[in-house]
Amino acid sequence: MASPLDLLRAQPPFAGRLLPLVMGIVNVTPDSFSDGGKHAGTDAAVAHGLKLVADGADILDIGGESTRPGAWPVTPEQEQARVLPVIRAWRARGVTVPVSIDTRHASTARSALEAGADIVNDVSAATHDPDMLRLCAERRCVLILMHMKGDPSTMQQQPRYADVVREVRGYLAGRVEAALAAGCARHSLWLDPGFGFGKLPEHNFALVRCLGELCDMGHPVLLGVSRKSSLGHLTGRPVEDREPESLAAGLVGALKGASVLRVHEAGWMKRALQVAQALW
């Protein structure tokens, strides 16, 4: 089984960098913004992950706590009851792609890593749980540090920035330094600008346009634009009908240097990237 870092290094060239990996989303929650409840049961989540892999997903990202705007937290115990059986089932079914655990809780991250996960995707950039950085340093796993203003329950309450790109870059640079000080390896740290997390549409669009400034920080950059409300703001389409918007935004992100695209429809994104690579 290839490590996440090996997968990144093996990607073919594209637009002056490397072709992005595609991370397929599995929300094991009743209240996710785009598919809440659809894959909330273990069997449904396992089947959805298998389909994403069959469609070409390079990584599976599983979460048991909704981080949609206005969402309220769940306990680590609730979160673990949702995600751990799914991760174990994937590994038992022969899934070999890296698995990312989307969590803010170190105890959930630890249990998920023991169950077969490879990556910790922390929307709080490891600020929510003081044990997260130490855990990731000990386990030598990939840690994704995301920018978010506030927390999911408050992040969309009139977010303001003087210069969103500069502020997000500065914040992520600070979190990288904290992770390094805790013993994390520099090559294991990935960055996420947090599209849709404590940002208005104009902030989100500026971050995509200037994504190269984040890519130049020397870390792989993950971009999660799939089905986000800012895309619906442009076209007026409801969340269940935003795949064309998601593909377009993902391709722009790829051209700007994103290393990983986090998406709901992995097969569509893989096909779009295949065509873009052939035509570039």
MIMI-784479 format. One record per residue (C-alpha): residue in three letters; x, y, z negated. Coordinates in nm, 3 decimals. Layout:
BEGIN
ALA  X  Y  Z
...
***
This chain:
BEGIN
MET  0.000  0.000  0.000
ALA  0.152  0.330  0.110
SER  0.184  0.607  -0.146
PRO  0.013  0.943  -0.086
LEU  0.353  1.102  -0.025
ASP  0.451  0.833  0.226
LEU  0.125  0.889  0.413
LEU  0.192  1.261  0.437
ARG  0.544  1.211  0.567
ALA  0.426  0.960  0.829
GLN  0.173  1.194  0.990
PRO  0.242  1.296  1.351
PRO  0.331  1.657  1.435
PHE  0.052  1.906  1.499
ALA  0.051  2.284  1.546
GLY  0.404  2.325  1.416
ARG  0.343  2.116  1.103
LEU  0.193  1.767  1.053
LEU  -0.155  1.636  1.129
PRO  -0.363  1.652  0.809
LEU  -0.476  1.350  0.614
VAL  -0.850  1.309  0.574
MET  -0.984  1.265  0.220
GLY  -1.334  1.117  0.200
ILE  -1.564  1.236  -0.078
VAL  -1.753  0.996  -0.305
ASN  -1.971  1.178  -0.558
VAL  -2.100  0.940  -0.824
THR  -2.321  1.211  -0.970
PRO  -2.694  1.286  -0.976
ASP  -2.644  1.659  -0.914
SER  -2.373  1.715  -0.652
PHE  -2.446  2.017  -0.432
SER  -2.457  1.821  -0.105
ASP  -2.553  1.461  -0.179
GLY  -2.650  1.451  -0.545
GLY  -2.792  1.113  -0.635
LYS  -2.733  0.950  -0.297
HIS  -2.430  0.753  -0.418
ALA  -2.492  0.775  -0.793
GLY  -2.513  0.399  -0.850
THR  -2.205  0.178  -0.854
ASP  -2.314  -0.036  -0.559
ALA  -2.402  0.266  -0.345
ALA  -2.073  0.439  -0.429
VAL  -1.869  0.128  -0.353
ALA  -2.045  0.084  -0.019
HIS  -1.999  0.449  0.071
GLY  -1.627  0.434  -0.002
LEU  -1.591  0.124  0.213
LYS  -1.769  0.302  0.497
LEU  -1.543  0.606  0.466
VAL  -1.237  0.383  0.489
ALA  -1.382  0.201  0.789
ASP  -1.441  0.541  0.950
GLY  -1.076  0.632  0.904
ALA  -1.045  0.808  0.567
ASP  -0.681  0.819  0.456
ILE  -0.771  0.885  0.090
LEU  -1.086  0.837  -0.119
ASP  -1.173  1.107  -0.374
ILE  -1.420  0.998  -0.642
GLY  -1.581  1.224  -0.900
GLY  -1.825  1.161  -1.183
GLU  -1.886  1.522  -1.287
SER  -2.052  1.772  -1.056
THR  -1.856  2.092  -1.001
ARG  -2.124  2.269  -0.797
PRO  -2.198  2.630  -0.896
GLY  -2.398  2.635  -1.218
ALA  -2.322  2.273  -1.307
TRP  -2.296  2.181  -1.672
PRO  -2.024  1.946  -1.798
VAL  -2.056  1.578  -1.881
THR  -1.859  1.391  -2.145
PRO  -1.550  1.193  -2.047
GLU  -1.737  0.880  -2.152
GLN  -2.022  0.952  -1.910
GLU  -1.775  1.033  -1.637
GLN  -1.578  0.713  -1.689
ALA  -1.892  0.498  -1.689
ARG  -1.967  0.633  -1.343
VAL  -1.627  0.614  -1.174
LEU  -1.426  0.329  -1.326
PRO  -1.646  0.040  -1.201
VAL  -1.630  0.187  -0.851
ILE  -1.250  0.217  -0.845
ARG  -1.212  -0.138  -0.977
ALA  -1.457  -0.269  -0.718
TRP  -1.273  -0.097  -0.433
ARG  -0.944  -0.253  -0.535
ALA  -1.112  -0.592  -0.580
ARG  -1.257  -0.558  -0.229
GLY  -0.913  -0.497  -0.083
VAL  -0.919  -0.119  -0.039
THR  -0.558  -0.014  0.005
VAL  -0.586  0.359  0.076
PRO  -0.489  0.591  -0.210
VAL  -0.771  0.679  -0.450
SER  -0.800  1.024  -0.603
ILE  -0.986  1.080  -0.928
ASP  -1.161  1.417  -0.937
THR  -1.161  1.504  -1.307
ARG  -1.071  1.771  -1.561
HIS  -1.034  1.517  -1.843
ALA  -0.702  1.350  -1.919
SER  -0.871  1.046  -2.072
THR  -1.069  0.988  -1.753
ALA  -0.758  1.041  -1.542
ARG  -0.562  0.791  -1.751
SER  -0.834  0.526  -1.729
ALA  -0.876  0.583  -1.356
LEU  -0.503  0.550  -1.292
GLU  -0.504  0.225  -1.488
ALA  -0.800  0.105  -1.279
GLY  -0.616  0.168  -0.953
ALA  -0.626  0.540  -0.874
ASP  -0.315  0.713  -0.743
ILE  -0.395  1.085  -0.748
VAL  -0.544  1.324  -1.005
ASN  -0.752  1.602  -0.850
ASP  -0.813  1.861  -1.122
VAL  -1.036  2.156  -1.029
SER  -0.916  2.340  -1.340
ALA  -0.549  2.312  -1.232
ALA  -0.486  2.121  -1.556
THR  -0.601  2.406  -1.780
HIS  -0.916  2.238  -1.914
ASP  -0.739  1.954  -2.097
PRO  -0.401  2.023  -2.261
ASP  -0.301  1.658  -2.216
MET  -0.340  1.651  -1.838
LEU  0.005  1.778  -1.739
ARG  0.181  1.545  -1.980
LEU  -0.020  1.249  -1.851
CYS  0.059  1.321  -1.486
ALA  0.427  1.368  -1.568
GLU  0.435  1.035  -1.752
ARG  0.253  0.851  -1.473
ARG  0.449  1.028  -1.197
CYS  0.131  1.057  -0.994
VAL  0.027  1.321  -0.744
LEU  -0.156  1.607  -0.915
ILE  -0.376  1.845  -0.719
LEU  -0.392  2.193  -0.874
MET  -0.694  2.397  -0.766
HIS  -0.776  2.763  -0.815
MET  -1.110  2.844  -0.975
LYS  -1.222  3.164  -1.142
GLY  -1.409  3.066  -1.458
ASP  -1.568  2.721  -1.472
PRO  -1.845  2.556  -1.267
SER  -2.119  2.699  -1.488
THR  -1.997  3.060  -1.452
MET  -1.770  3.079  -1.147
GLN  -2.019  3.241  -0.908
GLN  -2.122  3.520  -1.144
GLN  -1.996  3.820  -0.945
PRO  -1.639  3.706  -0.872
ARG  -1.407  3.996  -0.789
TYR  -1.056  4.016  -0.643
ALA  -0.835  4.306  -0.543
ASP  -0.643  4.076  -0.306
VAL  -0.777  3.721  -0.312
VAL  -0.486  3.564  -0.124
ARG  -0.224  3.726  -0.346
GLU  -0.414  3.642  -0.665
VAL  -0.476  3.278  -0.569
ARG  -0.115  3.235  -0.463
GLY  0.010  3.388  -0.787
TYR  -0.219  3.173  -0.997
LEU  -0.115  2.852  -0.823
ALA  0.253  2.946  -0.851
GLY  0.203  2.982  -1.225
ARG  0.035  2.644  -1.252
VAL  0.317  2.484  -1.055
GLU  0.567  2.627  -1.303
ALA  0.362  2.493  -1.594
ALA  0.350  2.149  -1.435
LEU  0.724  2.149  -1.371
ALA  0.789  2.254  -1.730
ALA  0.577  1.958  -1.845
GLY  0.793  1.719  -1.644
CYS  0.597  1.677  -1.321
ALA  0.804  1.632  -1.007
ARG  0.783  1.919  -0.760
HIS  0.707  1.685  -0.468
SER  0.408  1.541  -0.657
LEU  0.223  1.874  -0.682
TRP  -0.041  1.957  -0.422
LEU  -0.230  2.286  -0.407
ASP  -0.595  2.371  -0.336
PRO  -0.713  2.733  -0.293
GLY  -1.057  2.637  -0.422
PHE  -1.283  2.730  -0.130
GLY  -1.623  2.801  -0.286
PHE  -1.503  2.800  -0.646
GLY  -1.551  3.146  -0.795
LYS  -1.541  3.322  -0.460
LEU  -1.775  3.509  -0.228
PRO  -1.788  3.418  0.143
GLU  -1.544  3.693  0.236
HIS  -1.295  3.561  -0.021
ASN  -1.325  3.207  0.115
PHE  -1.278  3.318  0.475
ALA  -0.972  3.526  0.386
LEU  -0.813  3.224  0.220
VAL  -0.860  3.010  0.530
ARG  -0.732  3.282  0.762
CYS  -0.423  3.326  0.545
LEU  -0.378  2.960  0.451
GLY  -0.026  2.968  0.592
GLU  0.079  3.190  0.301
LEU  -0.015  2.910  0.061
CYS  0.141  2.641  0.281
ASP  0.467  2.836  0.273
MET  0.487  2.782  -0.104
GLY  0.644  2.445  -0.029
HIS  0.367  2.212  -0.145
PRO  0.104  2.018  0.050
VAL  -0.220  2.217  0.062
LEU  -0.562  2.055  0.039
LEU  -0.859  2.234  0.191
GLY  -1.215  2.145  0.093
VAL  -1.462  2.332  0.312
SER  -1.708  2.053  0.389
ARG  -2.074  2.165  0.378
LYS  -1.992  2.464  0.158
SER  -2.249  2.742  0.116
SER  -2.018  3.002  0.272
LEU  -2.043  2.811  0.599
GLY  -2.420  2.813  0.569
HIS  -2.396  3.187  0.510
LEU  -2.257  3.218  0.863
THR  -2.509  3.001  1.046
GLY  -2.811  2.985  0.819
ARG  -2.811  2.605  0.819
PRO  -2.904  2.402  0.508
VAL  -2.648  2.190  0.328
GLU  -2.762  1.867  0.495
ASP  -2.705  2.019  0.841
ARG  -2.357  2.171  0.819
GLU  -2.133  1.911  0.983
PRO  -2.055  2.124  1.292
GLU  -1.960  2.412  1.063
SER  -1.751  2.177  0.849
LEU  -1.564  2.041  1.150
ALA  -1.491  2.389  1.284
ALA  -1.363  2.514  0.948
GLY  -1.158  2.198  0.899
LEU  -0.992  2.235  1.238
VAL  -0.904  2.597  1.166
GLY  -0.757  2.482  0.836
ALA  -0.555  2.218  1.017
LEU  -0.419  2.477  1.260
LYS  -0.329  2.701  0.966
GLY  -0.125  2.423  0.805
ALA  -0.349  2.226  0.568
SER  -0.200  1.887  0.477
VAL  -0.524  1.730  0.353
LEU  -0.886  1.795  0.452
ARG  -1.146  1.691  0.193
VAL  -1.467  1.601  0.377
HIS  -1.799  1.420  0.351
GLU  -1.790  1.270  0.703
ALA  -1.443  1.123  0.743
GLY  -1.509  0.965  1.081
TRP  -1.620  1.291  1.241
MET  -1.318  1.477  1.107
LYS  -1.075  1.208  1.222
ARG  -1.222  1.217  1.573
ALA  -1.208  1.596  1.585
LEU  -0.842  1.591  1.478
GLN  -0.764  1.323  1.736
VAL  -0.900  1.542  2.014
ALA  -0.733  1.857  1.880
GLN  -0.397  1.681  1.862
ALA  -0.429  1.553  2.219
LEU  -0.519  1.896  2.354
TRP  -0.278  2.109  2.151
***
